[in-house]
Amino acid sequence: MIYTVDMTQPSRINFAPATRVEEISQNIRTILTTPLGSAPLARDIGIDYSIVDEPYQIAQARLTGEIYAAIAEQEPRAQLIDVSFKGAITDALTGRIAVVVRYTLAEEVT
């Protein structure tokens, strides 16, 4: 089964996720919204956001690689299928890059 984390959609933190998928999706969302080095006692969690200062096409390519690496390392229960970006180039020019991540559970991949 394929699951989606759409960063353009609002969400709330759930301290008691009902399902494993909800927990993994929430963890992916946390990884994507945390600047690398900003989490106390967990400085290796997050994404290097200095990439967004690059030209849009370069930032998109580097950010895709950064997302794949961060999720593989920080949430190994998720197996990424696709990372895409929503929005127009004008959104990127104002500092907004909306990410959509599609994944499956690692134990479902055979």
C-alpha positions as CSV (number, residue, x, y, z in Angstrom):
1,M,0.0,0.0,0.0
2,I,1.2,3.5,-0.8
3,Y,0.9,6.3,1.7
4,T,1.3,10.1,1.1
5,V,2.6,12.9,3.3
6,D,1.5,16.2,1.7
7,M,3.2,19.1,3.3
8,T,0.6,21.5,1.8
9,Q,-2.1,20.0,4.0
10,P,-2.4,21.1,7.7
11,S,-1.9,18.6,10.4
12,R,-1.7,18.4,14.2
13,I,0.7,16.5,16.4
14,N,-0.8,13.4,17.8
15,F,1.0,12.1,20.9
16,A,-0.7,8.8,20.7
17,P,-1.0,7.8,17.0
18,A,-3.6,5.1,16.5
19,T,-1.7,3.2,13.8
20,R,1.8,2.5,12.7
21,V,1.2,4.4,9.4
22,E,0.0,7.5,11.3
23,E,3.1,7.4,13.5
24,I,5.5,7.0,10.5
25,S,3.7,9.8,8.5
26,Q,4.0,12.1,11.5
27,N,7.7,11.3,11.9
28,I,8.3,12.0,8.2
29,R,6.4,15.3,8.6
30,T,8.6,16.1,11.6
31,I,11.8,15.3,9.6
32,L,10.7,17.5,6.7
33,T,9.9,20.5,9.0
34,T,12.9,20.4,11.2
35,P,16.0,22.3,10.2
36,L,19.1,20.1,10.6
37,G,20.8,20.9,14.0
38,S,17.8,22.6,15.6
39,A,16.4,19.8,17.7
40,P,17.9,19.8,21.2
41,L,19.5,16.4,22.1
42,A,18.9,15.2,18.5
43,R,21.0,17.5,16.3
44,D,21.2,15.0,13.5
45,I,17.4,15.0,12.9
46,G,16.0,17.1,10.1
47,I,16.8,18.6,6.7
48,D,19.7,21.0,5.7
49,Y,17.6,24.0,4.7
50,S,20.6,26.0,3.4
51,I,19.8,24.3,0.1
52,V,16.7,26.5,-0.4
53,D,19.1,29.4,-1.2
54,E,20.2,27.7,-4.4
55,P,18.5,28.4,-7.7
56,Y,15.1,26.6,-7.9
57,Q,16.1,23.6,-10.1
58,I,19.3,23.0,-8.2
59,A,17.5,23.3,-4.8
60,Q,14.8,20.9,-6.0
61,A,17.3,18.3,-7.0
62,R,19.5,18.7,-3.9
63,L,16.4,18.8,-1.6
64,T,15.1,15.6,-3.2
65,G,18.4,13.8,-2.4
66,E,18.5,15.3,1.1
67,I,14.9,14.1,1.8
68,Y,15.7,10.5,0.6
69,A,18.8,10.4,2.7
70,A,17.2,11.9,5.8
71,I,14.1,9.6,5.8
72,A,16.2,6.5,5.0
73,E,18.4,7.3,8.1
74,Q,15.9,8.8,10.5
75,E,12.7,6.8,9.7
76,P,13.9,3.4,8.3
77,R,10.3,1.9,8.6
78,A,9.4,4.0,5.5
79,Q,10.5,3.1,2.0
80,L,10.3,6.2,-0.2
81,I,8.7,5.8,-3.6
82,D,8.5,9.4,-4.8
83,V,9.3,12.9,-3.7
84,S,7.6,15.7,-5.7
85,F,7.0,19.4,-5.3
86,K,3.7,21.3,-5.5
87,G,3.3,24.9,-6.4
88,A,4.7,27.3,-9.0
89,I,8.1,28.7,-9.4
90,T,6.8,31.9,-7.9
91,D,6.2,30.0,-4.7
92,A,9.8,29.0,-4.6
93,L,10.9,32.6,-5.2
94,T,9.1,33.6,-2.0
95,G,10.8,30.8,0.0
96,R,8.0,28.2,-0.1
97,I,8.7,24.8,-1.5
98,A,5.9,22.4,-0.8
99,V,6.9,18.7,-0.7
100,V,4.8,15.6,-1.3
101,V,6.3,12.3,-0.2
102,R,4.9,8.9,-1.2
103,Y,6.1,5.9,0.7
104,T,5.3,2.3,1.6
105,L,6.2,0.4,4.8
106,A,9.6,-1.1,4.6
107,E,8.4,-4.5,5.8
108,E,5.9,-4.6,2.9
109,V,8.7,-4.4,0.4
110,T,9.9,-7.8,-0.6
